[in-house]
């Protein structure tokens, strides 16, 4: 009979009445018949799969509303899985003829129930032979003592699930057994209803109510489509390999699944079959994570770029443009600058004919166009428009052999497609246990996954949400791989790492948490790479108490607090992240936090880009900090950071601000004693959160577990170890940074500590280039280039101790240097500024030596008031020929000023030629080589972050005493 003799539709109707065995025979007729049978996937195959009493919907329990890709394939996988328990036949090594005559196992079926062969389960098991089937008819079967399974048997409940209930404790003493379609309840003498210590048990479509399944290695277990409710749990001790597939866990009093102990070296017969079954789960399968808005899906090659529309960001944040709409009124803005009106830059009257050229100064390479014609960040009026995109999981696995090893491992317990809900805990690993979790859902638990005591966990493509404490919790040297998971809406941290735990966390979405996204503390480590961490109520990544992770290539955005917070001796290597659109500081460092912060993009924040608070430390190098509504970098003077080679541009307020907070009303706030500080991460959490007491205890479960004291002293390094780990730093350092196109002052200093400012480029800022308003100890400005700022070059206020050496101060729209403090100006080039080249006033003690000065229309050097000054060996060049200002002016009433050996060069009015004045011997400053006597930067070798506290700073006169949004987590 040919298929073509009838329409295909009619054949499908006919074949829809065939049972499974007949459909298999039809597939063997010919290729046309096979294709016809396979086309019945959504009809007959679906009916057969859903009608099988031994299985449930293929996507039960987490996604029963979704249909599988193939119903026939789902039925096939179920049939293969249900036969694993019968594969334990002996491995015959005899001749082929003896194998030919091997007797086939004869299986008998025994019926158990009222009115049948056996009325009790114990009686049926006493006569059953190997591989016999015991069919339990509807009813309740209860035994008053433990029952042993001494031969392989199959226990099957008849009817729908729930009609057969078993109140018994079964101990397996045989190689294999199978349980199907039964409801297990605990007997009166034990909560354990099934246990095995060396055999294999297969459990299909069973319910466990208030009971425990216990498997001890080398025993193994395979459970499919089972429900564990009313406090039921699975306890695996030293298992080499077990599989929990498509099970539902709810209402647990402890962890739903506990994996304890290392996998035993001895393996039973089922391990190789289960390993083969586990390999069919395609360990390299990747489910793409839906990108958040603004993120492109991208390809698998190279590093992708995420484009940013700046006008959209400006409109969302109500910013007209970098610096626009910012009104700064300062004590040093006294209207002395000439040629400036309403903060707008006027045309410099110093024409090219008379201006001394300075374009080849030591930092000119930062301003020159690239070979492709694009402008570098320091000279571009447009902020960067693209950021690196996170790597895909394939790219991460290709470059990390350790992560590849975790992906391919199959030891321990494999849990896949299970639902954990409404209980105390999901999966708990301890004491070198191993587990692999794939495609599971953890919802409404106290915690989702807990891995402790040197255990190893592999988590891929799971959803962990709405847990009352942390979603994923690792401590005590736990390790493993956490990849492609969706971790969101948890009451505490999405991922909590502490006490030496060292996991690999890649390509996850960690978002919408009620507290932080990732917390690393108590000597926790770990590698966080290519994750999307967003919309968390507190810090996206929180590092404290000697936490020391690697945080690389992540997107941390739209958080309601800081992007990354480092506090309480926290450390860490934080590189190549995109940190944007956070409500508070992009990165917050304080209280001995000591990280390496390198090559990050910190942008579009609603407050400051980087905040280094009280006693903060760290190496901050090569970062792009731009388009933040507050300051680019905000530093408290009691901190000791090193800022080297950063691009701080297009921020709405100061580029880099160094503040001294000594006002009494903020002492308590600065020390972290603000109202409602009970929540460990910031806001007052009311009744839901515990109280952080002075001795370091907390009542929240994920910080105070099972009565353990929250005592981090035992987890942290000793003081000697911590301080000997890196070379000491005694003075804060700002070196080789670019502060450009910011909305106010480029570099603002109000400090009571010494400060070194070397080789920075400060240009095109809408305020003064460098303003020193308070400097009780020496502030050194050495070999900087201060160029074309809207108002002035350098301003030093009264009683400030400042040294200016080897700087180039060019074409600022005000005075080149306005100095009212105490100190010296040595070997600077001050050319083309609209006001005075150098103005010295007040009553301080000042030395002005070996400078080269050419103003535009103003005077060269002016000594005003009763200042005690020494002005010696300076070269003064006339600017515009029509300028009538004196190149060297001294207040006639000043008897304490010394003028000597200064040379003044003017234009020759009788000669029409332009003088060929150039800066040589040395060339224009700053010089390309560092000045003599300066030591190289000290790079700390061990760094980190810690638990931050909220620090609130008031805004005074436009944010001169603190940051605009300095409520820092």
LINLIN-V181510 format. One record per backbone hydrogen bond with DSSP energy under -0.5 kcal/mol. NH is the residue of the N-H (numbers start at 0). CO is the residue of the C=O. Records with the same first field share a line. If there is no record, write none. Layout:
NH: CO, CO
This chain:
4: 1
5: 2
10: 6
11: 7
12: 8
13: 9
14: 10
15: 11
16: 13
17: 14
22: 18
23: 19
24: 20
25: 21
26: 22
27: 23, 24
28: 25
29: 25
33: 29
34: 30
35: 31
36: 32
37: 33
38: 34
39: 36
40: 37
42: 39
44: 39
45: 39, 40
46: 42
47: 43
48: 44
49: 45
50: 46
51: 47, 48
54: 51
59: 56
62: 58
65: 62
73: 69
74: 70
75: 71
76: 72
77: 73
78: 74
79: 75
80: 76
81: 77
82: 78, 79
83: 80
85: 82
86: 83
91: 89
98: 94
99: 95
100: 96
101: 98
106: 104
109: 107, 132
111: 134
112: 117
115: 112
117: 110
123: 119
124: 120
125: 121
126: 122, 123
127: 123
130: 151
131: 128, 151
132: 107
133: 131, 153
134: 109, 132
135: 133, 155
136: 111, 134
138: 162
140: 164
141: 139
142: 166
146: 168
148: 170
149: 147
153: 131
154: 177
155: 133, 153
156: 179
157: 135
162: 159
164: 138, 162
165: 182
166: 140
167: 165, 184
169: 167, 192
170: 146
171: 169, 194
172: 148, 170
176: 199
177: 152
178: 201
179: 154
180: 203
182: 163
183: 181, 206
184: 165
185: 208
189: 186
192: 190, 211
193: 211
194: 169
195: 213
196: 171
199: 174
200: 219
201: 176
202: 221
203: 178
204: 223
206: 181
207: 226
208: 183
209: 207, 228
211: 190
212: 232
213: 193, 211
214: 234
215: 195
216: 236
218: 196, 215
219: 198
221: 200
222: 242
223: 202
224: 244
226: 205
227: 247
228: 207, 226
230: 249
231: 228
232: 210
233: 255
234: 212
235: 233, 257
236: 214, 234
237: 235, 259
241: 411
242: 220
243: 413
244: 222, 242
245: 415
247: 225
248: 246, 418
249: 227
250: 420, 421
255: 424, 425
256: 425
257: 233
258: 256, 427
259: 235, 257
260: 429
263: 237
267: 217
270: 267
273: 269
274: 270
275: 271
276: 272
277: 273
278: 274
279: 275, 276
280: 277
281: 278
284: 281
287: 285
294: 291
295: 293
303: 301
305: 386
306: 304
307: 384
309: 307
312: 308
313: 309
314: 310
315: 311
316: 312
317: 314
318: 313
323: 320
325: 322
326: 324
327: 325
328: 326
329: 327
332: 329
333: 331
339: 336
340: 343
343: 340
350: 348
353: 350
354: 350
360: 357
361: 923, 925
363: 360
365: 362
366: 363
367: 363
369: 373
372: 369
378: 375
379: 375
380: 378
386: 305
388: 303
395: 391
396: 392
397: 393
398: 394
399: 396
403: 399
404: 400
405: 401
406: 402
407: 403
408: 404, 405
411: 239
412: 433
413: 241
414: 412, 435
415: 243, 413
416: 437
418: 246
419: 440
420: 248, 418
421: 442
422: 443
423: 251
424: 253
425: 446
426: 447
427: 256
428: 449
429: 258
431: 452
432: 429
434: 455
435: 412
436: 457
437: 414
438: 459
440: 417
441: 462
442: 419, 440
443: 464
445: 422, 423
446: 423
447: 469, 470
448: 470
449: 426
450: 472
451: 428
453: 475
454: 451
455: 432
456: 478
457: 434
458: 480
459: 436
460: 482
462: 439
463: 461, 485
464: 441, 462
465: 487
467: 444
468: 445
470: 492
471: 493
472: 448
473: 495
474: 450
476: 498
478: 454
479: 501
480: 456
481: 503
482: 458, 480
483: 505
485: 461
486: 484, 508
487: 463, 485
488: 510
490: 466
491: 468
493: 515, 516
494: 516
495: 471
496: 494, 518
497: 473
498: 520, 521
500: 497
501: 477
503: 479
504: 502, 526
505: 481, 503
506: 528
508: 484
509: 507, 531
510: 486, 508
511: 533
513: 489
514: 491
516: 538
517: 539
518: 494
519: 541
520: 496
522: 544
523: 520
524: 500
526: 502
527: 549
528: 504, 526
529: 551
531: 507
532: 530, 554
533: 509, 531
534: 556
536: 512
537: 514
539: 561, 562
540: 562
541: 517
542: 564
543: 519
544: 567
545: 567
546: 543, 944
547: 523
549: 525
550: 548, 572
551: 527, 549
552: 574
554: 530
555: 553, 577
556: 532, 554
557: 579
559: 535
562: 584
563: 585
564: 540
565: 587
566: 542
568: 590
569: 566
570: 546, 943
571: 942
572: 548
573: 571, 595
574: 550, 572
575: 597
577: 553
578: 576, 600
579: 555, 577
580: 602
582: 558
583: 560
585: 607, 608
586: 608
587: 563
588: 610
589: 565
590: 613
591: 614
592: 589
593: 569, 943
595: 571
596: 594, 618
597: 573, 595
598: 620
600: 576
601: 599, 623
602: 578, 600
603: 625
605: 581
606: 583
608: 630
609: 631
610: 586
611: 633
612: 588, 610
615: 612
616: 592
617: 639
618: 594
619: 617, 641
620: 596, 618
621: 643
623: 599
624: 622, 646
625: 601, 623
626: 648
628: 604
629: 606
631: 653
632: 654
633: 609
634: 632, 656
635: 611
636: 658
638: 635
639: 615
641: 617
642: 732
643: 619, 641
644: 734
646: 622
647: 645, 737
648: 624, 646
649: 739
651: 627
652: 629
654: 744
655: 745
656: 632
657: 747
658: 634, 656
660: 658
661: 659
665: 662
666: 663
669: 665
670: 666
671: 668
672: 667
673: 671
676: 673
678: 675
681: 678
687: 684
688: 684, 685
691: 677
692: 690, 696
695: 692
702: 699
703: 699
705: 703
707: 704
710: 708
711: 709
713: 710
714: 711
715: 711
721: 717
722: 718
723: 719
724: 720
731: 753
732: 640
733: 755
734: 642
735: 757
737: 645
738: 736, 760
739: 647, 737
740: 762
742: 650, 652
743: 652
745: 767
746: 768
747: 655
748: 770
749: 657
750: 773
754: 777
755: 731
756: 754, 779
757: 733, 755
758: 781
760: 736
761: 759, 784
762: 738, 760
763: 786
765: 741
766: 743
768: 791
769: 792
770: 746
771: 794
772: 748, 770
773: 748
775: 750
778: 800
779: 754, 777
780: 778, 802
781: 756, 779
782: 804
784: 759
785: 783, 807
786: 761, 784
787: 809
789: 764
790: 766
792: 814
793: 815
794: 769
795: 817
796: 771
798: 819
799: 796
800: 774
801: 799, 821
802: 778
803: 823
804: 780, 802
805: 825
807: 783
808: 806, 828
809: 785, 807
810: 830
812: 788
813: 811
815: 835
816: 836
817: 793
818: 816, 838
819: 795, 817
821: 799
822: 844
823: 801
824: 846
825: 803, 823
826: 848
828: 806
829: 827, 851
830: 808, 828
831: 853
833: 811
834: 813
836: 858, 859
837: 859
838: 816
839: 837, 861
840: 818
845: 843, 867
846: 822
847: 869
848: 824, 846
849: 871
851: 827
852: 874
853: 829
854: 876
855: 832
859: 885
860: 886
861: 837
862: 888
863: 839, 861
866: 863
867: 843
868: 866
869: 845
870: 897
871: 847, 869
872: 899
874: 850
875: 873, 902
876: 852
877: 904
879: 855
882: 879
884: 856
888: 860
890: 862
893: 890
894: 892
897: 868
898: 896
899: 870
902: 873
904: 875
905: 903
908: 906
910: 907
916: 914
918: 356
919: 917
923: 918
933: 930
934: 932
938: 936
939: 937
943: 569, 570
944: 546, 570
950: 967
955: 953
956: 954
959: 955
965: 962
966: 964
967: 950, 965
